[in-house]
């Protein structure tokens, strides 16, 4: 029964330890310390409970990705189910025109040469920097501030797929991975 509380109580115990460090006048602080150490040691071997989960989005085939005037996507890793349709909406939450700070989101085939693709994209100004390429799984439109573009696609095979914004100069920062499971 005691083990059930291990994971959930790490944060509490940590704060107790911190509190006890700061409050030397607390008579029971050493007692708390001992239990904290024991619990932490157990938790370490049982589960990666303290792994940060802020960027690891839950697996979902309905996705909204935001892009902004600072040349950023708000996510770098997406998890979807393989073999099922994915509905992805790209939003530009900034204000700048697409000619200056345009964004798109291009999903590339697993194993595609991203650097090579990015070079090809540079030459494709006439088609909003979306080149004729067999490496593309799906792509949104190029959008500017306040706009959005929605696409649907299916990643048939489990694996890792790169996504980028192909607007000139953006792919180095505006990139990420879709993991199909
Ligand atoms: Cu961009």
Backbone and ligand atoms as CSV (ligand in chain L), in Angstrom:
chain,resi,resn,atom,element,x,y,z
A,1,UNK,N,N,0.829,-1.216,0.000
A,1,UNK,CA,C,0.000,0.000,0.000
A,1,UNK,C,C,0.858,1.258,0.000
A,2,UNK,N,N,1.931,1.214,0.717
A,2,UNK,CA,C,2.760,2.403,0.861
A,2,UNK,C,C,3.338,2.832,-0.482
A,3,UNK,N,N,3.656,1.843,-1.301
A,3,UNK,CA,C,4.291,2.151,-2.588
A,3,UNK,C,C,3.396,3.000,-3.495
A,4,UNK,N,N,2.117,2.831,-3.333
A,4,UNK,CA,C,1.196,3.575,-4.183
A,4,UNK,C,C,1.383,5.082,-4.057
A,5,UNK,N,N,1.893,5.499,-2.935
A,5,UNK,CA,C,2.023,6.944,-2.711
A,5,UNK,C,C,3.357,7.506,-3.181
A,6,UNK,N,N,4.241,6.616,-3.582
A,6,UNK,CA,C,5.589,7.082,-3.898
A,6,UNK,C,C,5.633,8.158,-4.972
A,7,UNK,N,N,5.037,7.847,-6.104
A,7,UNK,CA,C,5.156,8.753,-7.249
A,7,UNK,C,C,4.510,10.095,-6.949
A,8,UNK,N,N,3.286,10.020,-6.473
A,8,UNK,CA,C,2.543,11.250,-6.240
A,8,UNK,C,C,3.145,12.117,-5.156
A,9,UNK,N,N,3.883,11.510,-4.262
A,9,UNK,CA,C,4.340,12.292,-3.122
A,9,UNK,C,C,5.746,12.844,-3.291
A,10,UNK,N,N,6.366,12.580,-4.432
A,10,UNK,CA,C,7.726,13.104,-4.625
A,10,UNK,C,C,7.747,14.618,-4.516
A,11,UNK,N,N,6.819,15.249,-5.251
A,11,UNK,CA,C,6.787,16.712,-5.258
A,11,UNK,C,C,6.546,17.237,-3.848
A,12,UNK,N,N,5.617,16.598,-3.171
A,12,UNK,CA,C,5.284,17.021,-1.809
A,12,UNK,C,C,6.501,16.871,-0.911
A,13,UNK,N,N,7.146,15.701,-1.011
A,13,UNK,CA,C,8.301,15.450,-0.162
A,13,UNK,C,C,9.441,16.396,-0.484
A,14,UNK,N,N,9.612,16.650,-1.780
A,14,UNK,CA,C,10.664,17.579,-2.180
A,14,UNK,C,C,10.423,18.941,-1.546
A,15,UNK,N,N,9.169,19.355,-1.593
A,15,UNK,CA,C,8.885,20.664,-1.013
A,15,UNK,C,C,9.050,20.632,0.508
A,16,UNK,N,N,8.772,19.485,1.086
A,16,UNK,CA,C,8.975,19.360,2.524
A,16,UNK,C,C,10.460,19.471,2.859
A,17,UNK,N,N,11.279,18.821,2.017
A,17,UNK,CA,C,12.724,18.870,2.240
A,17,UNK,C,C,13.205,20.305,2.130
A,18,UNK,N,N,12.716,20.985,1.079
A,18,UNK,CA,C,13.109,22.379,0.889
A,18,UNK,C,C,12.652,23.208,2.088
A,19,UNK,N,N,11.401,22.945,2.482
A,19,UNK,CA,C,10.855,23.680,3.615
A,19,UNK,C,C,11.686,23.428,4.866
A,20,UNK,N,N,12.074,22.173,5.044
A,20,UNK,CA,C,12.809,21.841,6.263
A,20,UNK,C,C,14.200,22.466,6.258
A,21,UNK,N,N,14.748,22.614,5.051
A,21,UNK,CA,C,16.057,23.263,4.966
A,21,UNK,C,C,15.952,24.724,5.394
A,22,UNK,N,N,14.831,25.317,4.988
A,22,UNK,CA,C,14.671,26.737,5.261
A,22,UNK,C,C,14.206,27.013,6.686
A,23,UNK,N,N,13.632,25.999,7.322
A,23,UNK,CA,C,13.111,26.197,8.674
A,23,UNK,C,C,13.857,25.333,9.678
A,24,UNK,N,N,14.954,25.835,10.136
A,24,UNK,CA,C,15.782,25.072,11.064
A,24,UNK,C,C,15.085,24.876,12.400
A,25,UNK,N,N,14.095,25.697,12.659
A,25,UNK,CA,C,13.431,25.620,13.962
A,25,UNK,C,C,12.350,24.546,13.998
A,26,UNK,N,N,12.137,23.866,12.878
A,26,UNK,CA,C,11.140,22.790,12.876
A,26,UNK,C,C,11.741,21.536,13.484
A,27,UNK,N,N,11.230,21.158,14.597
A,27,UNK,CA,C,11.790,20.035,15.334
A,27,UNK,C,C,11.765,18.732,14.572
A,28,UNK,N,N,10.747,18.542,13.733
A,28,UNK,CA,C,10.569,17.253,13.093
A,28,UNK,C,C,11.241,17.159,11.719
A,29,UNK,N,N,12.021,18.167,11.389
A,29,UNK,CA,C,12.550,18.207,10.019
A,29,UNK,C,C,13.430,17.001,9.690
A,30,UNK,N,N,14.201,16.536,10.644
A,30,UNK,CA,C,15.095,15.426,10.330
A,30,UNK,C,C,14.296,14.150,10.059
A,31,UNK,N,N,13.210,14.005,10.744
A,31,UNK,CA,C,12.341,12.848,10.522
A,31,UNK,C,C,11.810,12.848,9.087
A,32,UNK,N,N,11.353,14.013,8.664
A,32,UNK,CA,C,10.813,14.163,7.307
A,32,UNK,C,C,11.896,13.853,6.286
A,33,UNK,N,N,13.076,14.350,6.552
A,33,UNK,CA,C,14.199,14.103,5.658
A,33,UNK,C,C,14.415,12.616,5.411
A,34,UNK,N,N,14.387,11.855,6.486
A,34,UNK,CA,C,14.664,10.422,6.350
A,34,UNK,C,C,13.647,9.743,5.451
A,35,UNK,N,N,12.394,10.047,5.663
A,35,UNK,CA,C,11.367,9.384,4.863
A,35,UNK,C,C,11.468,9.822,3.401
A,36,UNK,N,N,11.863,11.070,3.200
A,36,UNK,CA,C,11.985,11.570,1.829
A,36,UNK,C,C,13.058,10.803,1.071
A,37,UNK,N,N,14.169,10.598,1.704
A,37,UNK,CA,C,15.260,9.889,1.035
A,37,UNK,C,C,14.839,8.475,0.666
A,38,UNK,N,N,14.191,7.806,1.612
A,38,UNK,CA,C,13.770,6.433,1.365
A,38,UNK,C,C,12.825,6.372,0.169
A,39,UNK,N,N,11.862,7.263,0.167
A,39,UNK,CA,C,10.854,7.248,-0.881
A,39,UNK,C,C,11.459,7.567,-2.241
A,40,UNK,N,N,12.336,8.551,-2.283
A,40,UNK,CA,C,12.937,8.941,-3.550
A,40,UNK,C,C,13.748,7.794,-4.133
A,41,UNK,N,N,14.476,7.096,-3.296
A,41,UNK,CA,C,15.292,5.993,-3.775
A,41,UNK,C,C,14.414,4.922,-4.406
A,42,UNK,N,N,13.271,4.655,-3.783
A,42,UNK,CA,C,12.365,3.646,-4.309
A,42,UNK,C,C,11.780,4.090,-5.650
A,43,UNK,N,N,11.400,5.362,-5.708
A,43,UNK,CA,C,10.762,5.880,-6.914
A,43,UNK,C,C,11.717,5.828,-8.105
A,44,UNK,N,N,12.982,6.088,-7.854
A,44,UNK,CA,C,13.971,6.098,-8.917
A,44,UNK,C,C,13.989,4.771,-9.678
A,45,UNK,N,N,13.854,3.698,-8.942
A,45,UNK,CA,C,13.951,2.395,-9.589
A,45,UNK,C,C,12.607,1.919,-10.145
A,46,UNK,N,N,11.524,2.485,-9.673
A,46,UNK,CA,C,10.227,1.951,-10.077
A,46,UNK,C,C,9.653,2.600,-11.338
A,47,UNK,N,N,9.791,3.914,-11.502
A,47,UNK,CA,C,9.170,4.569,-12.648
A,47,UNK,C,C,9.797,5.924,-12.904
A,48,UNK,N,N,9.855,6.328,-14.170
A,48,UNK,CA,C,10.402,7.658,-14.482
A,48,UNK,C,C,9.367,8.736,-14.210
A,49,UNK,N,N,8.960,8.817,-12.973
A,49,UNK,CA,C,7.846,9.690,-12.616
A,49,UNK,C,C,8.187,11.159,-12.757
A,50,UNK,N,N,9.467,11.475,-12.652
A,50,UNK,CA,C,9.831,12.891,-12.656
A,50,UNK,C,C,10.169,13.405,-14.052
A,51,UNK,N,N,10.008,12.572,-15.089
A,51,UNK,CA,C,10.263,13.034,-16.456
A,51,UNK,C,C,9.313,14.179,-16.791
A,52,UNK,N,N,9.861,15.304,-17.249
A,52,UNK,CA,C,8.979,16.427,-17.567
A,52,UNK,C,C,8.015,16.082,-18.698
A,53,UNK,N,N,6.787,16.460,-18.529
A,53,UNK,CA,C,5.788,16.087,-19.525
A,53,UNK,C,C,5.207,17.305,-20.221
A,54,UNK,N,N,5.835,18.442,-20.072
A,54,UNK,CA,C,5.257,19.672,-20.615
A,54,UNK,C,C,5.255,19.695,-22.143
A,55,UNK,N,N,6.284,19.114,-22.770
A,55,UNK,CA,C,6.347,19.173,-24.229
A,55,UNK,C,C,5.841,17.895,-24.887
A,56,UNK,N,N,5.728,16.842,-24.134
A,56,UNK,CA,C,5.289,15.582,-24.707
A,56,UNK,C,C,3.767,15.541,-24.743
A,57,UNK,N,N,3.231,15.940,-25.885
A,57,UNK,CA,C,1.783,15.968,-26.021
A,57,UNK,C,C,1.237,14.546,-26.080
A,58,UNK,N,N,0.034,14.392,-25.647
A,58,UNK,CA,C,-0.604,13.092,-25.702
A,58,UNK,C,C,-0.853,12.711,-27.160
A,59,UNK,N,N,-0.933,11.415,-27.394
A,59,UNK,CA,C,-1.205,10.951,-28.746
A,59,UNK,C,C,-2.599,11.376,-29.167
A,60,UNK,N,N,-2.653,12.118,-30.271
A,60,UNK,CA,C,-3.942,12.561,-30.776
A,60,UNK,C,C,-3.832,12.814,-32.263
A,61,UNK,N,N,-4.863,12.438,-33.005
A,61,UNK,CA,C,-4.843,12.674,-34.444
A,61,UNK,C,C,-5.545,13.965,-34.824
A,62,UNK,N,N,-5.948,14.721,-33.842
A,62,UNK,CA,C,-6.474,16.056,-34.105
A,62,UNK,C,C,-5.517,17.058,-33.471
A,63,UNK,N,N,-4.847,17.793,-34.341
A,63,UNK,CA,C,-3.715,18.604,-33.882
A,63,UNK,C,C,-3.875,20.051,-34.323
A,64,UNK,N,N,-3.521,20.958,-33.422
A,64,UNK,CA,C,-3.404,22.366,-33.803
A,64,UNK,C,C,-1.979,22.811,-33.500
A,65,UNK,N,N,-1.321,23.343,-34.503
A,65,UNK,CA,C,0.028,23.861,-34.325
A,65,UNK,C,C,-0.025,25.365,-34.542
A,66,UNK,N,N,0.589,26.087,-33.637
A,66,UNK,CA,C,0.644,27.542,-33.787
A,66,UNK,C,C,2.011,27.986,-34.293
A,67,UNK,N,N,1.981,29.029,-35.102
A,67,UNK,CA,C,3.215,29.666,-35.552
A,67,UNK,C,C,3.062,31.153,-35.269
A,68,UNK,N,N,4.202,31.861,-35.193
A,68,UNK,CA,C,4.088,33.254,-34.754
A,68,UNK,C,C,5.038,34.191,-35.505
A,69,UNK,N,N,5.051,35.447,-35.082
A,69,UNK,CA,C,5.917,36.440,-35.722
A,69,UNK,C,C,7.376,36.304,-35.296
A,70,UNK,N,N,7.620,35.431,-34.328
A,70,UNK,CA,C,9.005,35.202,-33.882
A,70,UNK,C,C,9.625,33.997,-34.605
A,71,UNK,N,N,8.951,33.562,-35.684
A,71,UNK,CA,C,9.481,32.462,-36.493
A,71,UNK,C,C,9.562,31.161,-35.687
A,72,UNK,N,N,8.475,30.845,-35.018
A,72,UNK,CA,C,8.466,29.645,-34.187
A,72,UNK,C,C,7.176,28.852,-34.364
A,73,UNK,N,N,7.308,27.538,-34.279
A,73,UNK,CA,C,6.159,26.683,-34.018
A,73,UNK,C,C,6.058,26.548,-32.498
A,74,UNK,N,N,4.865,26.267,-32.005
A,74,UNK,CA,C,4.737,26.107,-30.550
A,74,UNK,C,C,4.962,24.662,-30.096
A,75,UNK,N,N,5.223,23.774,-31.024
A,75,UNK,CA,C,5.524,22.384,-30.651
A,75,UNK,C,C,6.684,21.876,-31.506
A,76,UNK,N,N,7.403,20.916,-30.969
A,76,UNK,CA,C,8.486,20.317,-31.744
A,76,UNK,C,C,8.304,18.805,-31.887
A,77,UNK,N,N,7.330,18.294,-31.164
A,77,UNK,CA,C,7.099,16.856,-31.262
A,77,UNK,C,C,5.611,16.551,-31.130
A,78,UNK,N,N,5.124,15.775,-32.099
A,78,UNK,CA,C,3.709,15.405,-32.094
A,78,UNK,C,C,3.616,13.884,-32.121
A,79,UNK,N,N,2.614,13.371,-31.449
A,79,UNK,CA,C,2.397,11.922,-31.447
A,79,UNK,C,C,1.027,11.619,-32.033
A,80,UNK,N,N,1.011,10.765,-33.047
A,80,UNK,CA,C,-0.259,10.401,-33.666
A,80,UNK,C,C,-0.348,8.885,-33.791
A,81,UNK,N,N,-1.551,8.429,-34.086
A,81,UNK,CA,C,-1.741,7.005,-34.332
A,81,UNK,C,C,-1.529,6.724,-35.815
A,82,UNK,N,N,-0.678,5.758,-36.099
A,82,UNK,CA,C,-0.434,5.372,-37.488
A,82,UNK,C,C,-1.684,4.711,-38.063
A,83,UNK,N,N,-1.881,4.910,-39.366
A,83,UNK,CA,C,-2.975,4.232,-40.054
A,83,UNK,C,C,-4.337,4.866,-39.874
A,84,UNK,N,N,-4.375,5.983,-39.160
A,84,UNK,CA,C,-5.652,6.675,-38.960
A,84,UNK,C,C,-5.506,8.126,-39.427
A,85,UNK,N,N,-6.562,8.682,-39.996
A,85,UNK,CA,C,-6.459,10.058,-40.514
A,85,UNK,C,C,-6.056,11.059,-39.433
A,86,UNK,N,N,-5.154,11.945,-39.814
A,86,UNK,CA,C,-4.723,13.021,-38.931
A,86,UNK,C,C,-5.317,14.321,-39.460
A,87,UNK,N,N,-5.902,15.081,-38.575
A,87,UNK,CA,C,-6.415,16.394,-38.939
A,87,UNK,C,C,-5.523,17.434,-38.271
A,88,UNK,N,N,-4.813,18.188,-39.086
A,88,UNK,CA,C,-3.844,19.149,-38.544
A,88,UNK,C,C,-4.198,20.568,-38.997
A,89,UNK,N,N,-4.299,21.457,-38.038
A,89,UNK,CA,C,-4.561,22.859,-38.341
A,89,UNK,C,C,-3.344,23.683,-37.958
A,90,UNK,N,N,-2.831,24.422,-38.930
A,90,UNK,CA,C,-1.738,25.354,-38.652
A,90,UNK,C,C,-2.334,26.743,-38.495
A,91,UNK,N,N,-2.020,27.381,-37.377
A,91,UNK,CA,C,-2.489,28.751,-37.141
A,91,UNK,C,C,-1.294,29.691,-37.107
A,92,UNK,N,N,-1.471,30.861,-37.673
A,92,UNK,CA,C,-0.455,31.914,-37.554
A,92,UNK,C,C,-1.025,32.926,-36.565
A,93,UNK,N,N,-0.479,32.927,-35.384
A,93,UNK,CA,C,-1.034,33.783,-34.325
A,93,UNK,C,C,-0.382,35.176,-34.303
A,94,UNK,N,N,0.498,35.398,-35.271
A,94,UNK,CA,C,1.139,36.720,-35.348
A,94,UNK,C,C,0.339,37.690,-36.189
A,95,UNK,N,N,0.997,38.761,-36.603
A,95,UNK,CA,C,0.309,39.800,-37.375
A,95,UNK,C,C,0.988,40.065,-38.715
A,96,UNK,N,N,2.156,39.504,-38.916
A,96,UNK,CA,C,2.930,39.855,-40.096
A,96,UNK,C,C,2.407,39.165,-41.358
A,97,UNK,N,N,2.617,39.859,-42.474
A,97,UNK,CA,C,2.164,39.359,-43.765
A,97,UNK,C,C,2.931,38.104,-44.164
A,98,UNK,N,N,2.271,37.292,-44.973
A,98,UNK,CA,C,2.921,36.033,-45.347
A,98,UNK,C,C,4.130,36.238,-46.258
A,99,UNK,N,N,4.203,37.434,-46.861
A,99,UNK,CA,C,5.377,37.705,-47.700
A,99,UNK,C,C,6.626,37.958,-46.853
A,100,UNK,N,N,6.388,38.356,-45.607
A,100,UNK,CA,C,7.509,38.675,-44.726
A,100,UNK,C,C,7.756,37.560,-43.716
A,101,UNK,N,N,6.676,37.072,-43.136
A,101,UNK,CA,C,6.765,36.060,-42.071
A,101,UNK,C,C,5.748,34.958,-42.366
A,102,UNK,N,N,5.802,34.457,-43.596
A,102,UNK,CA,C,4.875,33.391,-43.965
A,102,UNK,C,C,5.290,32.066,-43.343
A,103,UNK,N,N,4.284,31.262,-43.044
A,103,UNK,CA,C,4.577,29.927,-42.503
A,103,UNK,C,C,3.724,28.873,-43.216
A,104,UNK,N,N,4.316,27.722,-43.353
A,104,UNK,CA,C,3.547,26.555,-43.747
A,104,UNK,C,C,4.032,25.396,-42.886
A,105,UNK,N,N,3.375,24.285,-43.017
A,105,UNK,CA,C,3.843,23.090,-42.303
A,105,UNK,C,C,3.815,21.952,-43.322
A,106,UNK,N,N,5.015,21.467,-43.611
A,106,UNK,CA,C,5.152,20.387,-44.575
A,106,UNK,C,C,5.587,19.126,-43.839
A,107,UNK,N,N,4.812,18.077,-44.028
A,107,UNK,CA,C,5.164,16.778,-43.428
A,107,UNK,C,C,5.914,15.983,-44.487
A,108,UNK,N,N,7.097,15.545,-44.114
A,108,UNK,CA,C,7.943,14.801,-45.053
A,108,UNK,C,C,7.891,13.302,-44.762
A,109,UNK,N,N,8.187,12.555,-45.801
A,109,UNK,CA,C,8.210,11.102,-45.628
A,109,UNK,C,C,9.302,10.712,-44.645
A,110,UNK,N,N,9.073,9.602,-43.986
A,110,UNK,CA,C,10.052,9.114,-43.029
A,110,UNK,C,C,11.378,8.875,-43.752
A,111,UNK,N,N,12.456,9.423,-43.216
A,111,UNK,CA,C,13.768,9.224,-43.815
A,111,UNK,C,C,14.121,10.223,-44.905
A,112,UNK,N,N,13.243,11.176,-45.179
A,112,UNK,CA,C,13.531,12.182,-46.212
A,112,UNK,C,C,14.740,13.027,-45.816
A,113,UNK,N,N,15.482,13.481,-46.828
A,113,UNK,CA,C,16.641,14.344,-46.584
A,113,UNK,C,C,16.137,15.778,-46.410
A,114,UNK,N,N,16.056,16.204,-45.169
A,114,UNK,CA,C,15.437,17.498,-44.876
A,114,UNK,C,C,16.246,18.654,-45.459
A,115,UNK,N,N,17.553,18.573,-45.369
A,115,UNK,CA,C,18.407,19.649,-45.883
A,115,UNK,C,C,18.230,19.793,-47.398
A,116,UNK,N,N,18.200,18.660,-48.063
A,116,UNK,CA,C,18.037,18.682,-49.522
A,116,UNK,C,C,16.657,19.232,-49.885
A,117,UNK,N,N,15.667,18.790,-49.158
A,117,UNK,CA,C,14.315,19.270,-49.424
A,117,UNK,C,C,14.224,20.784,-49.221
A,118,UNK,N,N,14.839,21.255,-48.159
A,118,UNK,CA,C,14.801,22.689,-47.858
A,118,UNK,C,C,15.423,23.502,-48.988
A,119,UNK,N,N,16.480,22.991,-49.553
A,119,UNK,CA,C,17.116,23.664,-50.699
A,119,UNK,C,C,16.168,23.730,-51.892
A,120,UNK,N,N,15.521,22.621,-52.151
A,120,UNK,CA,C,14.553,22.584,-53.263
A,120,UNK,C,C,13.433,23.594,-53.024
A,121,UNK,N,N,13.008,23.685,-51.777
A,121,UNK,CA,C,11.900,24.573,-51.440
A,121,UNK,C,C,12.249,26.034,-51.718
A,122,UNK,N,N,13.499,26.377,-51.478
A,122,UNK,CA,C,13.947,27.754,-51.703
A,122,UNK,C,C,13.683,28.214,-53.135
A,123,UNK,N,N,13.813,27.266,-54.056
A,123,UNK,CA,C,13.665,27.600,-55.475
A,123,UNK,C,C,12.199,27.639,-55.904
A,124,UNK,N,N,11.316,27.266,-55.022
A,124,UNK,CA,C,9.911,27.115,-55.409
A,124,UNK,C,C,9.047,28.299,-54.984
A,125,UNK,N,N,9.601,29.486,-55.178
A,125,UNK,CA,C,8.865,30.685,-54.754
A,125,UNK,C,C,7.502,30.786,-55.438
A,126,UNK,N,N,7.457,30.376,-56.705
A,126,UNK,CA,C,6.216,30.483,-57.483
A,126,UNK,C,C,5.081,29.659,-56.881
A,127,UNK,N,N,5.439,28.608,-56.164
A,127,UNK,CA,C,4.403,27.765,-55.541
A,127,UNK,C,C,4.474,27.869,-54.019
A,128,UNK,N,N,4.721,29.097,-53.542
A,128,UNK,CA,C,4.785,29.365,-52.100
A,128,UNK,C,C,5.797,28.474,-51.386
A,129,UNK,N,N,6.908,28.230,-52.032
A,129,UNK,CA,C,8.019,27.460,-51.440
A,129,UNK,C,C,7.670,26.003,-51.175
A,130,UNK,N,N,6.712,25.514,-51.933
A,130,UNK,CA,C,6.390,24.091,-51.846
A,130,UNK,C,C,6.826,23.446,-53.166
A,131,UNK,N,N,7.933,22.746,-53.129
A,131,UNK,CA,C,8.479,22.185,-54.370
A,131,UNK,C,C,7.737,20.935,-54.817
A,132,UNK,N,N,7.879,20.611,-56.097
A,132,UNK,CA,C,7.391,19.324,-56.582
A,132,UNK,C,C,8.333,18.277,-55.998
A,133,UNK,N,N,7.837,17.492,-55.076
A,133,UNK,CA,C,8.744,16.532,-54.438
A,133,UNK,C,C,7.988,15.308,-53.973
A,134,UNK,N,N,8.587,14.164,-54.207
A,134,UNK,CA,C,7.963,12.920,-53.744
A,134,UNK,C,C,8.183,12.719,-52.243
A,135,UNK,N,N,8.941,13.631,-51.637
A,135,UNK,CA,C,9.179,13.522,-50.189
A,135,UNK,C,C,8.020,14.070,-49.355
A,136,UNK,N,N,7.085,14.754,-49.999
A,136,UNK,CA,C,6.006,15.390,-49.237
A,136,UNK,C,C,4.866,14.407,-48.955
A,137,UNK,N,N,4.515,14.299,-47.692
A,137,UNK,CA,C,3.318,13.529,-47.323
A,137,UNK,C,C,2.098,14.442,-47.424
A,138,UNK,N,N,2.228,15.628,-46.866
A,138,UNK,CA,C,1.129,16.600,-46.875
A,138,UNK,C,C,1.691,17.968,-46.527
A,139,UNK,N,N,0.985,19.006,-46.955
A,139,UNK,CA,C,1.442,20.345,-46.589
A,139,UNK,C,C,0.257,21.290,-46.471
A,140,UNK,N,N,0.403,22.252,-45.598
A,140,UNK,CA,C,-0.615,23.297,-45.487
A,140,UNK,C,C,-0.322,24.354,-46.545
A,141,UNK,N,N,-1.199,25.335,-46.635
A,141,UNK,CA,C,-0.919,26.518,-47.438
A,141,UNK,C,C,0.104,27.368,-46.693
A,142,UNK,N,N,0.709,28.295,-47.429
A,142,UNK,CA,C,1.544,29.310,-46.789
A,142,UNK,C,C,0.597,30.388,-46.246
A,143,UNK,N,N,0.733,30.695,-44.964
A,143,UNK,CA,C,-0.207,31.640,-44.344
A,143,UNK,C,C,0.520,32.788,-43.647
A,144,UNK,N,N,-0.186,33.866,-43.498
A,144,UNK,CA,C,0.324,35.027,-42.773
A,144,UNK,C,C,-0.442,35.225,-41.469
A,145,UNK,N,N,-0.123,36.294,-40.764
A,145,UNK,CA,C,-0.739,36.581,-39.472
A,145,UNK,C,C,-2.256,36.519,-39.500
A,146,UNK,N,N,-2.824,35.820,-38.520
A,146,UNK,CA,C,-4.270,35.740,-38.390
A,146,UNK,C,C,-4.920,34.665,-39.242
A,147,UNK,N,N,-4.131,34.018,-40.086
A,147,UNK,CA,C,-4.712,33.002,-40.963
A,147,UNK,C,C,-4.487,31.595,-40.413
A,148,UNK,N,N,-5.209,30.654,-40.998
A,148,UNK,CA,C,-4.969,29.262,-40.650
A,148,UNK,C,C,-5.210,28.364,-41.854
A,149,UNK,N,N,-4.650,27.191,-41.799
A,149,UNK,CA,C,-4.768,26.244,-42.899
A,149,UNK,C,C,-4.863,24.842,-42.306
A,150,UNK,N,N,-5.867,24.111,-42.799
A,150,UNK,CA,C,-6.106,22.783,-42.226
A,150,UNK,C,C,-5.858,21.700,-43.280
A,151,UNK,N,N,-5.211,20.642,-42.851
A,151,UNK,CA,C,-4.961,19.521,-43.765
A,151,UNK,C,C,-5.322,18.200,-43.096
A,152,UNK,N,N,-5.549,17.207,-43.950
A,152,UNK,CA,C,-5.768,15.858,-43.427
A,152,UNK,C,C,-4.876,14.892,-44.178
A,153,UNK,N,N,-4.295,13.996,-43.440
A,153,UNK,CA,C,-3.423,12.999,-44.051
A,153,UNK,C,C,-3.354,11.790,-43.123
A,154,UNK,N,N,-2.834,10.706,-43.661
A,154,UNK,CA,C,-2.687,9.495,-42.850
A,154,UNK,C,C,-1.247,9.003,-42.950
A,155,UNK,N,N,-0.655,8.743,-41.828
A,155,UNK,CA,C,0.679,8.146,-41.815
A,155,UNK,C,C,0.483,6.639,-41.660
A,156,UNK,N,N,0.650,5.949,-42.779
A,156,UNK,CA,C,0.329,4.523,-42.786
A,156,UNK,C,C,1.240,3.698,-41.892
A,157,UNK,N,N,2.512,4.061,-41.919
A,157,UNK,CA,C,3.481,3.256,-41.159
A,157,UNK,C,C,3.898,3.964,-39.888
A,158,UNK,N,N,4.078,3.181,-38.845
A,158,UNK,CA,C,4.649,3.727,-37.622
A,158,UNK,C,C,6.067,4.196,-37.936
A,159,UNK,N,N,6.445,5.293,-37.314
A,159,UNK,CA,C,7.784,5.814,-37.575
A,159,UNK,C,C,7.866,7.283,-37.230
A,160,UNK,N,N,8.997,7.883,-37.570
A,160,UNK,CA,C,9.225,9.289,-37.266
A,160,UNK,C,C,9.247,10.083,-38.567
A,161,UNK,N,N,8.467,11.141,-38.597
A,161,UNK,CA,C,8.335,11.975,-39.789
A,161,UNK,C,C,8.726,13.404,-39.438
A,162,UNK,N,N,9.602,13.988,-40.252
A,162,UNK,CA,C,9.979,15.379,-40.024
A,162,UNK,C,C,8.903,16.313,-40.541
A,163,UNK,N,N,8.735,17.425,-39.846
A,163,UNK,CA,C,7.920,18.497,-40.421
A,163,UNK,C,C,8.704,19.798,-40.335
A,164,UNK,N,N,8.510,20.644,-41.332
A,164,UNK,CA,C,9.219,21.928,-41.366
A,164,UNK,C,C,8.300,23.017,-41.915
A,165,UNK,N,N,8.737,24.258,-41.717
A,165,UNK,CA,C,8.188,25.386,-42.463
A,165,UNK,C,C,9.218,25.677,-43.548
A,166,UNK,N,N,8.762,25.738,-44.802
A,166,UNK,CA,C,9.711,25.874,-45.905
A,166,UNK,C,C,9.914,27.316,-46.350
A,167,UNK,N,N,9.344,28.270,-45.638
A,167,UNK,CA,C,9.591,29.674,-45.975
A,167,UNK,C,C,11.102,29.922,-45.831
A,168,UNK,N,N,11.692,30.695,-46.762
A,168,UNK,CA,C,13.155,30.858,-46.749
A,168,UNK,C,C,13.709,31.245,-45.379
A,169,UNK,N,N,14.671,30.478,-44.926
A,169,UNK,CA,C,15.336,30.769,-43.660
A,169,UNK,C,C,14.650,30.235,-42.427
A,170,UNK,N,N,13.486,29.622,-42.582
A,170,UNK,CA,C,12.726,29.200,-41.405
A,170,UNK,C,C,12.994,27.769,-40.944
A,171,UNK,N,N,13.355,26.902,-41.881
A,171,UNK,CA,C,13.384,25.471,-41.557
A,171,UNK,C,C,14.412,25.106,-40.479
A,172,UNK,N,N,15.428,25.953,-40.341
A,172,UNK,CA,C,16.437,25.660,-39.320
A,172,UNK,C,C,15.869,25.709,-37.921
A,173,UNK,N,N,14.850,26.547,-37.731
A,173,UNK,CA,C,14.231,26.702,-36.414
A,173,UNK,C,C,12.838,26.084,-36.401
A,174,UNK,N,N,12.111,26.329,-37.475
A,174,UNK,CA,C,10.728,25.846,-37.527
A,174,UNK,C,C,10.712,24.417,-38.075
A,175,UNK,N,N,10.947,23.505,-37.156
A,175,UNK,CA,C,10.995,22.092,-37.536
A,175,UNK,C,C,10.590,21.251,-36.334
A,176,UNK,N,N,10.227,20.027,-36.627
A,176,UNK,CA,C,9.867,19.125,-35.544
A,176,UNK,C,C,9.633,17.733,-36.083
A,177,UNK,N,N,9.153,16.887,-35.207
A,177,UNK,CA,C,8.935,15.495,-35.593
A,177,UNK,C,C,7.518,15.047,-35.245
A,178,UNK,N,N,6.979,14.270,-36.154
A,178,UNK,CA,C,5.718,13.602,-35.867
A,178,UNK,C,C,6.050,12.134,-35.666
A,179,UNK,N,N,5.658,11.631,-34.538
A,179,UNK,CA,C,5.917,10.217,-34.258
A,179,UNK,C,C,4.602,9.461,-34.374
A,180,UNK,N,N,4.561,8.577,-35.359
A,180,UNK,CA,C,3.361,7.768,-35.571
A,180,UNK,C,C,3.552,6.436,-34.865
A,181,UNK,N,N,2.584,6.092,-34.036
A,181,UNK,CA,C,2.717,4.889,-33.211
A,181,UNK,C,C,1.587,3.907,-33.491
L,1,CU,CU,CU,7.816,29.873,-41.214
